């Protein structure tokens, strides 16, 4: 298997809202808020019209993108044996992703992420992790990991306790490890751990400019380049309108953003960028070609609703 993703198995529920809805519910636009109370989550959802539901989660989106590009891929993520859990598994299998998890009845339901799209195409997420956030080391197949060329992890999954043990088991058994930093709030919450991972345990790190600057507490982007060159790992950074950059040792490669796109929804832009880049990387393309493939994939996804091409 080329790439095995391990991440939060979350059913994406996509809704269009006005800016007023974001402020009225005390949300911060373009970020992800974790909701721990199932009733609070259901009450938020009750006032909305659902546009689409998808088997999501950041890494799952990247893995589906890789499958669509013709790569043999798999995914590990924890769901409950309930209606949404069944839909989740079915959704991945329909995309030719091998699912390495046997679901069972759990005390909490399958995780759900409410993706609120405002008229400016920004997405604000409210996530009820459900059983997805309770992944443990027994849920992670060491055999599946060893049979993969690369494993892809997400920062969202990292948490003290059981998820951390699952993460560590995955890294210990992997041939090569890639990870997305996921979200600035996520970086700020786990800064010392993430810094240790990036410096010492990851082969490839995906981040946007805001996340990587926050991680190393950089005031200027040049500090990010210096940091990446010093640790001699592959750091891949998306920079919005400034395009994307990959830094590997002394090699710094840039790629411009595509122009004149009709942007509809930014959901999955980073996830599909990672798909394209990893597709190039695993199929022995140059770093420049891999960046271009990532940019191509993210350009396609932002011109439609949801994180599926």
N, C-alpha and C positions, 0 to 999 in steps of 0.2 A: 504494500500500500504506500502511496506517495506521502499523503499527509493525513494525520488523525487530529481532529479538533476535540478539545475538552473544554466545555463551557457551560454556562447557565442555559438550560433548556427552557425557553420562555416562549409562550404564544404571544405574538405581537397583535395587538388590537389597534388598528389605525383609524383615527378620527380627525376631521377638520374642525378647527375652532377659531374664534376671533381672539384678538389680543386680550380683550376684556376677560375672557375665561381664565387666562393664565394669571392675570393680576388678582382677580376675584378669589382664586383658590390658593393664593400665596405661593405660586410657583415661580421659579427663576427660568426665564426663557433660555432655550438651547442647552439645558443641563438635564441630568437624570436625578429624580428624587426617589429614594426607597420608601415604600409604604409598608409598614409592618402590621397594620390592622386591616384584616380582610373586609370588615364592614365599611371602613373609610374608603377602601379601594372600590367596593361595589357601589357606594353612594356617588363617587366621582363619575363612574362609568354610566350610572343610571340616567344622567341627563344628556347623554351623547348619542349621536347617530354613527354607527360603526360603518366604515367604508370597506374594510377588508380585514381578514385574520390570516396570519402566516406563522409557520413554524420558525420562530426567530431565535433571538439571542445573538450577540455580536459574532462569536466564533462560528456558530451554526450558519449565519449569513455568509461568512467567508468560505466555509466548507462547501456550501451549495454552489457558490460562484466558481470554485475550483472544479467541482463536478461538471458544471455546465461547460467548462473549458476542456473537458475530456480527461480529467485526472481521476485516478482511483483513490477515493477518499472515504474516511469514516468519521463517526462522531460519538462521543460519550457525554451524556447529560442526563440528569435525574428528573423523571416525571412520575406522576401518580397514575395508577390505573383508573383514570376517570375519563370523561368525555374529551376534555382538552388534551389529556395525555395521549389518548388514542389518535386524535387529530394530529398531534405533534409528530408521533412516530410515522404515521401514514404520509404526512407532508414531506418528511425527509426521504423516506423510501421512494416516493414518487420522483424525487430528484436524483435517484441512483446513489444515495449516500448510505453506506453500511452503518447501521445503528447498533452500537455495542452496549446495550443496556436492557435488562429485563425488568419491565415495570411491574409494580405490585400496589396493592391498596396501601395508602399512607395516611397519617394523621392530618396532613395538610394537603391542599390541592396542588395541581400543576401550576407552575409560575406563569404570570401574565404581565405583559408590559403594555401600558396604554401610551400610544404615540400620538401626541397632539400636534397637528400641523397648522401653523398660523399662516395668514395670507402672504407673509414674506418668505415662505417655504422652509422656515426654521422648524426644527422639531424639538419638542420638550417632552421628556419621558417620565412617566410615573410607573415604577416597577414594584409589583407584589411578587417577591421571589418564590413564595410557596415552598414546595419541596426541592426546587432547583438549588436553593441556597444551602441545603443540608447534605450536599454530596460528601461522601467520605471515601477513605482509601479502599474500602471493599467494593465500591462502585466502579473503580478504575482498573481496567484489565491490563496487567503488566505485559501479557502476551501481545495484545493488540498494539501497545506502545512500542514494544521491541520490534514488531514487524513493520513499523512505519519509518519512513526516511526522516520525517520531521513531525514533531507534535506542535500544535498551535494552541496557546492558552490565552485567556483574557483576564485583564486586571479585575474586572467585575467579579470574577469567581473567588478571588483571594479574600479570605477572612480567617480570623483566628479560630482555632479549634479544628473541627473535622475537615472543612474545605482546605485549610492550609496543609493538613496531612495528605489529602488527595493530590494536591499540587506538588508536594515534595516527592511523593511516590512516582508521579508522572515524570518529573524532571530526572529523578534517579535512574529510571529505566529507559529514558529516551536516547536516541542516537543524536538528534539535534533538536534544539528548543527555540521556538519563536513565540513571542507574546506581544499582545497589544496592551498599552497602558490604559486604554478604555475611556477615561473621563477625568477631568481635572479634580473633581471632588474625590474621586477614587485615589488619585495620586496623593492628594493632600492628606487623606486618611491613613494611607499606608506608606508614607514617604521613605522611612528607613529600610523597610522590607523591599520596596520596589527598587530602591537604589542598589541594594545588595544583589537583587536578581539581575538587574541590567549590567552591573559591573562584573559579576562572577558566575552567573548561571545561564544566562540567555545567549544564544548565538545570534538571534535577530530580534530587535525591538522595533515595534511600530508605535508611533506617537504623532499627535499633531503638535504644532509649535508651542501652543499654550501649555500642554501637558509636560513636554520635555523641559521647558524653561522652568516650570514649577518644580519639577523633580530635582533639578540641580540648583534651584534658586538663582537662576541666571537673570541678569538685568538686560543683557544684550544677546542677540542670536549668535554672535561670534563665539561666545562662551560655550554654547552648545556644540559647535563644530570642534573647538579645542578639546572639550570633554570626550566626545566620540572618538577623536583621533587618539587620545591618550589610552582609552580602554581597549582599543583595537578589536571592537566588535562591530557587527553591521547594524547601524541605526538608520531607520527609514522614517522620514518626517514629512508629513503633509503640511503645507503652509498656506492653505486657502488660495487667494488670488495670486500668490507668489509661486504657485506650483508645488513641486515635491523635490525632496533631496535625499540621497543615500550617502552615508559616510561609512567607509570601510578602511580602517587604518588611515593612510595619508590620501586615499582616493576620495574625492568629493564630487559627486555626480548630481546634476540638476536636470529637471524636466519641467517645461512650461505647462501651464494650465490650458485646457482647450477653450477657444473663444466662441462667443455668440451662441451659448447654450440657452435653451428655454428651461430654466430651473423650476421644477415643480415641488420637489420634496428632497431634503438632504438626508433622509433616513438611509442608513446603510452605506453612505459615501465612503467612510473610512474602512468599513468591512469589505466592500467590494474592491477598494484600492488594494487591500492586503491580498485578496484573491488573485488579482492580476499580477501583482509583484511576485507572489510566491509561485504562481504558474510559470513565470519567466525563470525564476531562480531555480526551481526544481527541474526544469527542462533545459538547464544549462545555457540560458540566454545571458547576454551581458547585463550588468547592473542598469545601464542606460535603457536597454530594451525592456527590462523588467519594470522600471519606473514608468515607461511609456505604456506598458500593458496595464499597470495599475491605474494610471490616469485615464486610459480608455474605458476601463470598467467603471470607475467612479463617475465619469462623464455620462455614461449611459444611464446609470441608476438614478442620478439626480433629475433626469428629465421625465421621470414617472413616479407614481406613488408606490411606496413600499420598497423593500430591500431584495426584490427578486427580479432578475432580468428575464 
